[in-house]
Amino acid sequence: MDATPPPLAPPGGNEKIWALLSHLSTFIGLPFLLPLVVYLAMKGDSAYVASNAREALNFHLSLLIYALCCIPLTFILIGVPLLLGIGLASLVLAIVAAIKASEGGCYRYPLTLRLVN
């Protein structure tokens, strides 16, 4: 499996805004809903927006799975630092991905399960 996303056409119009909103949906309070809606609405119109929204959706779904796995670990006290690390990583990586999307690229989040293709 290739680690780099396919080359995308240069974004135009509102495409960058939709890509940015997909990555920054955590700050808006819609971490799953917004990337899903953007992906479903734009997958036929813009490969750039669909690729960014798919990456954001996969990242948020992966974080949910990781957080759910950490909940039982809170009883042996290792889960609390892991949850804090997941929260901090989600904020930092979302900002990095938004910067990459504003430059016209698509950021591939590390340790992300590719659930949505």
Rosetta constraint file for C-alpha pairs under 8 A:
AtomPair CA 4 CA 108 HARMONIC 7.61 0.50
AtomPair CA 5 CA 106 HARMONIC 7.24 0.50
AtomPair CA 5 CA 108 HARMONIC 7.55 0.50
AtomPair CA 8 CA 47 HARMONIC 6.69 0.50
AtomPair CA 8 CA 48 HARMONIC 5.76 0.50
AtomPair CA 8 CA 105 HARMONIC 7.59 0.50
AtomPair CA 9 CA 47 HARMONIC 7.59 0.50
AtomPair CA 9 CA 48 HARMONIC 6.80 0.50
AtomPair CA 10 CA 48 HARMONIC 7.77 0.50
AtomPair CA 10 CA 104 HARMONIC 6.38 0.50
AtomPair CA 11 CA 15 HARMONIC 5.75 0.50
AtomPair CA 11 CA 16 HARMONIC 6.34 0.50
AtomPair CA 11 CA 48 HARMONIC 6.54 0.50
AtomPair CA 11 CA 104 HARMONIC 6.19 0.50
AtomPair CA 12 CA 16 HARMONIC 7.04 0.50
AtomPair CA 14 CA 18 HARMONIC 6.41 0.50
AtomPair CA 15 CA 19 HARMONIC 6.22 0.50
AtomPair CA 15 CA 46 HARMONIC 7.53 0.50
AtomPair CA 15 CA 48 HARMONIC 7.36 0.50
AtomPair CA 15 CA 49 HARMONIC 5.90 0.50
AtomPair CA 16 CA 20 HARMONIC 6.03 0.50
AtomPair CA 16 CA 49 HARMONIC 7.36 0.50
AtomPair CA 16 CA 101 HARMONIC 6.74 0.50
AtomPair CA 16 CA 102 HARMONIC 6.03 0.50
AtomPair CA 16 CA 104 HARMONIC 7.26 0.50
AtomPair CA 17 CA 21 HARMONIC 6.09 0.50
AtomPair CA 18 CA 22 HARMONIC 6.18 0.50
AtomPair CA 18 CA 38 HARMONIC 7.05 0.50
AtomPair CA 18 CA 49 HARMONIC 6.46 0.50
AtomPair CA 19 CA 23 HARMONIC 6.57 0.50
AtomPair CA 19 CA 48 HARMONIC 7.73 0.50
AtomPair CA 19 CA 49 HARMONIC 5.18 0.50
AtomPair CA 19 CA 52 HARMONIC 5.55 0.50
AtomPair CA 19 CA 53 HARMONIC 6.23 0.50
AtomPair CA 19 CA 98 HARMONIC 7.60 0.50
AtomPair CA 19 CA 101 HARMONIC 6.30 0.50
AtomPair CA 19 CA 102 HARMONIC 7.94 0.50
AtomPair CA 20 CA 24 HARMONIC 6.06 0.50
AtomPair CA 20 CA 98 HARMONIC 5.20 0.50
AtomPair CA 20 CA 101 HARMONIC 6.26 0.50
AtomPair CA 20 CA 102 HARMONIC 6.79 0.50
AtomPair CA 21 CA 25 HARMONIC 5.63 0.50
AtomPair CA 21 CA 34 HARMONIC 7.71 0.50
AtomPair CA 21 CA 35 HARMONIC 7.85 0.50
AtomPair CA 22 CA 34 HARMONIC 6.20 0.50
AtomPair CA 22 CA 35 HARMONIC 4.71 0.50
AtomPair CA 22 CA 38 HARMONIC 7.12 0.50
AtomPair CA 22 CA 52 HARMONIC 7.05 0.50
AtomPair CA 22 CA 53 HARMONIC 5.29 0.50
AtomPair CA 22 CA 56 HARMONIC 6.08 0.50
AtomPair CA 22 CA 57 HARMONIC 7.88 0.50
AtomPair CA 23 CA 35 HARMONIC 7.56 0.50
AtomPair CA 23 CA 52 HARMONIC 7.44 0.50
AtomPair CA 23 CA 53 HARMONIC 7.15 0.50
AtomPair CA 23 CA 56 HARMONIC 5.35 0.50
AtomPair CA 23 CA 94 HARMONIC 5.50 0.50
AtomPair CA 23 CA 95 HARMONIC 7.55 0.50
AtomPair CA 23 CA 97 HARMONIC 6.39 0.50
AtomPair CA 23 CA 98 HARMONIC 5.68 0.50
AtomPair CA 24 CA 28 HARMONIC 6.85 0.50
AtomPair CA 24 CA 94 HARMONIC 5.99 0.50
AtomPair CA 24 CA 95 HARMONIC 7.05 0.50
AtomPair CA 24 CA 98 HARMONIC 6.75 0.50
AtomPair CA 25 CA 29 HARMONIC 6.14 0.50
AtomPair CA 25 CA 30 HARMONIC 5.25 0.50
AtomPair CA 25 CA 31 HARMONIC 4.87 0.50
AtomPair CA 25 CA 32 HARMONIC 7.80 0.50
AtomPair CA 25 CA 34 HARMONIC 6.33 0.50
AtomPair CA 25 CA 35 HARMONIC 7.24 0.50
AtomPair CA 26 CA 30 HARMONIC 5.86 0.50
AtomPair CA 26 CA 31 HARMONIC 4.58 0.50
AtomPair CA 26 CA 91 HARMONIC 7.70 0.50
AtomPair CA 26 CA 94 HARMONIC 7.92 0.50
AtomPair CA 30 CA 34 HARMONIC 5.63 0.50
AtomPair CA 31 CA 35 HARMONIC 7.08 0.50
AtomPair CA 31 CA 57 HARMONIC 7.67 0.50
AtomPair CA 31 CA 60 HARMONIC 6.28 0.50
AtomPair CA 32 CA 36 HARMONIC 6.21 0.50
AtomPair CA 32 CA 57 HARMONIC 6.15 0.50
AtomPair CA 32 CA 60 HARMONIC 6.37 0.50
AtomPair CA 32 CA 61 HARMONIC 7.28 0.50
AtomPair CA 33 CA 37 HARMONIC 6.11 0.50
AtomPair CA 34 CA 38 HARMONIC 6.07 0.50
AtomPair CA 35 CA 39 HARMONIC 5.88 0.50
AtomPair CA 35 CA 53 HARMONIC 4.93 0.50
AtomPair CA 35 CA 54 HARMONIC 6.98 0.50
AtomPair CA 35 CA 56 HARMONIC 6.27 0.50
AtomPair CA 35 CA 57 HARMONIC 5.40 0.50
AtomPair CA 36 CA 40 HARMONIC 6.12 0.50
AtomPair CA 36 CA 53 HARMONIC 7.05 0.50
AtomPair CA 36 CA 54 HARMONIC 7.57 0.50
AtomPair CA 36 CA 57 HARMONIC 6.32 0.50
AtomPair CA 37 CA 41 HARMONIC 5.95 0.50
AtomPair CA 38 CA 42 HARMONIC 5.81 0.50
AtomPair CA 38 CA 43 HARMONIC 7.99 0.50
AtomPair CA 38 CA 49 HARMONIC 7.69 0.50
AtomPair CA 38 CA 50 HARMONIC 7.27 0.50
AtomPair CA 38 CA 53 HARMONIC 6.30 0.50
AtomPair CA 39 CA 43 HARMONIC 5.51 0.50
AtomPair CA 39 CA 49 HARMONIC 7.22 0.50
AtomPair CA 39 CA 50 HARMONIC 4.94 0.50
AtomPair CA 39 CA 51 HARMONIC 7.86 0.50
AtomPair CA 39 CA 53 HARMONIC 5.21 0.50
AtomPair CA 39 CA 54 HARMONIC 6.14 0.50
AtomPair CA 40 CA 50 HARMONIC 7.83 0.50
AtomPair CA 42 CA 46 HARMONIC 5.71 0.50
AtomPair CA 42 CA 47 HARMONIC 7.82 0.50
AtomPair CA 42 CA 49 HARMONIC 6.52 0.50
AtomPair CA 42 CA 50 HARMONIC 5.81 0.50
AtomPair CA 43 CA 47 HARMONIC 6.26 0.50
AtomPair CA 43 CA 49 HARMONIC 7.30 0.50
AtomPair CA 43 CA 50 HARMONIC 4.74 0.50
AtomPair CA 46 CA 50 HARMONIC 6.13 0.50
AtomPair CA 47 CA 51 HARMONIC 5.86 0.50
AtomPair CA 48 CA 52 HARMONIC 6.35 0.50
AtomPair CA 48 CA 105 HARMONIC 7.91 0.50
AtomPair CA 48 CA 106 HARMONIC 7.57 0.50
AtomPair CA 49 CA 53 HARMONIC 5.99 0.50
AtomPair CA 50 CA 54 HARMONIC 5.90 0.50
AtomPair CA 51 CA 55 HARMONIC 6.22 0.50
AtomPair CA 51 CA 106 HARMONIC 6.91 0.50
AtomPair CA 52 CA 56 HARMONIC 6.22 0.50
AtomPair CA 52 CA 101 HARMONIC 7.32 0.50
AtomPair CA 52 CA 106 HARMONIC 5.67 0.50
AtomPair CA 52 CA 107 HARMONIC 7.37 0.50
AtomPair CA 53 CA 57 HARMONIC 6.04 0.50
AtomPair CA 54 CA 58 HARMONIC 6.05 0.50
AtomPair CA 54 CA 116 HARMONIC 6.51 0.50
AtomPair CA 54 CA 117 HARMONIC 7.25 0.50
AtomPair CA 55 CA 59 HARMONIC 6.08 0.50
AtomPair CA 55 CA 107 HARMONIC 7.52 0.50
AtomPair CA 55 CA 108 HARMONIC 6.57 0.50
AtomPair CA 55 CA 109 HARMONIC 7.17 0.50
AtomPair CA 56 CA 60 HARMONIC 6.19 0.50
AtomPair CA 57 CA 61 HARMONIC 6.12 0.50
AtomPair CA 57 CA 116 HARMONIC 7.58 0.50
AtomPair CA 58 CA 62 HARMONIC 6.04 0.50
AtomPair CA 58 CA 112 HARMONIC 6.56 0.50
AtomPair CA 58 CA 113 HARMONIC 6.33 0.50
AtomPair CA 58 CA 114 HARMONIC 5.80 0.50
AtomPair CA 58 CA 115 HARMONIC 5.99 0.50
AtomPair CA 58 CA 116 HARMONIC 6.18 0.50
AtomPair CA 59 CA 63 HARMONIC 6.19 0.50
AtomPair CA 59 CA 109 HARMONIC 6.60 0.50
AtomPair CA 59 CA 112 HARMONIC 5.47 0.50
AtomPair CA 59 CA 113 HARMONIC 7.21 0.50
AtomPair CA 60 CA 64 HARMONIC 6.25 0.50
AtomPair CA 61 CA 65 HARMONIC 6.36 0.50
AtomPair CA 61 CA 113 HARMONIC 7.98 0.50
AtomPair CA 62 CA 66 HARMONIC 6.16 0.50
AtomPair CA 62 CA 112 HARMONIC 5.74 0.50
AtomPair CA 62 CA 113 HARMONIC 5.70 0.50
AtomPair CA 63 CA 67 HARMONIC 5.98 0.50
AtomPair CA 63 CA 86 HARMONIC 7.06 0.50
AtomPair CA 63 CA 90 HARMONIC 7.64 0.50
AtomPair CA 64 CA 68 HARMONIC 6.13 0.50
AtomPair CA 65 CA 69 HARMONIC 6.27 0.50
AtomPair CA 66 CA 70 HARMONIC 6.33 0.50
AtomPair CA 66 CA 86 HARMONIC 7.86 0.50
AtomPair CA 67 CA 71 HARMONIC 6.44 0.50
AtomPair CA 67 CA 83 HARMONIC 6.24 0.50
AtomPair CA 67 CA 86 HARMONIC 7.31 0.50
AtomPair CA 68 CA 72 HARMONIC 7.87 0.50
AtomPair CA 69 CA 73 HARMONIC 7.45 0.50
AtomPair CA 70 CA 74 HARMONIC 6.60 0.50
AtomPair CA 70 CA 79 HARMONIC 4.95 0.50
AtomPair CA 70 CA 80 HARMONIC 7.77 0.50
AtomPair CA 70 CA 82 HARMONIC 6.79 0.50
AtomPair CA 70 CA 83 HARMONIC 6.55 0.50
AtomPair CA 71 CA 75 HARMONIC 7.92 0.50
AtomPair CA 71 CA 79 HARMONIC 6.22 0.50
AtomPair CA 72 CA 79 HARMONIC 7.21 0.50
AtomPair CA 73 CA 77 HARMONIC 6.46 0.50
AtomPair CA 73 CA 78 HARMONIC 5.79 0.50
AtomPair CA 73 CA 79 HARMONIC 4.33 0.50
AtomPair CA 73 CA 80 HARMONIC 7.76 0.50
AtomPair CA 74 CA 78 HARMONIC 5.85 0.50
AtomPair CA 74 CA 79 HARMONIC 3.97 0.50
AtomPair CA 74 CA 80 HARMONIC 5.50 0.50
AtomPair CA 75 CA 79 HARMONIC 7.38 0.50
AtomPair CA 77 CA 81 HARMONIC 7.85 0.50
AtomPair CA 78 CA 82 HARMONIC 6.51 0.50
AtomPair CA 79 CA 83 HARMONIC 5.99 0.50
AtomPair CA 80 CA 84 HARMONIC 6.24 0.50
AtomPair CA 81 CA 85 HARMONIC 6.05 0.50
AtomPair CA 82 CA 86 HARMONIC 6.14 0.50
AtomPair CA 83 CA 87 HARMONIC 6.16 0.50
AtomPair CA 84 CA 88 HARMONIC 6.16 0.50
AtomPair CA 85 CA 89 HARMONIC 5.96 0.50
AtomPair CA 86 CA 90 HARMONIC 6.05 0.50
AtomPair CA 87 CA 91 HARMONIC 6.53 0.50
AtomPair CA 88 CA 92 HARMONIC 6.28 0.50
AtomPair CA 89 CA 93 HARMONIC 5.77 0.50
AtomPair CA 90 CA 94 HARMONIC 5.94 0.50
AtomPair CA 91 CA 95 HARMONIC 6.43 0.50
AtomPair CA 92 CA 96 HARMONIC 6.34 0.50
AtomPair CA 93 CA 97 HARMONIC 6.01 0.50
AtomPair CA 93 CA 109 HARMONIC 7.18 0.50
AtomPair CA 94 CA 98 HARMONIC 6.10 0.50
AtomPair CA 95 CA 99 HARMONIC 6.25 0.50
AtomPair CA 96 CA 100 HARMONIC 6.30 0.50
AtomPair CA 96 CA 107 HARMONIC 7.90 0.50
AtomPair CA 97 CA 101 HARMONIC 6.08 0.50
AtomPair CA 97 CA 106 HARMONIC 7.30 0.50
AtomPair CA 97 CA 107 HARMONIC 5.16 0.50
AtomPair CA 97 CA 108 HARMONIC 7.83 0.50
AtomPair CA 97 CA 109 HARMONIC 7.68 0.50
AtomPair CA 98 CA 102 HARMONIC 6.07 0.50
AtomPair CA 99 CA 103 HARMONIC 6.46 0.50
AtomPair CA 100 CA 104 HARMONIC 6.68 0.50
AtomPair CA 100 CA 105 HARMONIC 5.44 0.50
AtomPair CA 100 CA 106 HARMONIC 6.25 0.50
AtomPair CA 100 CA 107 HARMONIC 6.02 0.50
AtomPair CA 101 CA 105 HARMONIC 4.93 0.50
AtomPair CA 101 CA 106 HARMONIC 5.55 0.50
AtomPair CA 101 CA 107 HARMONIC 6.99 0.50
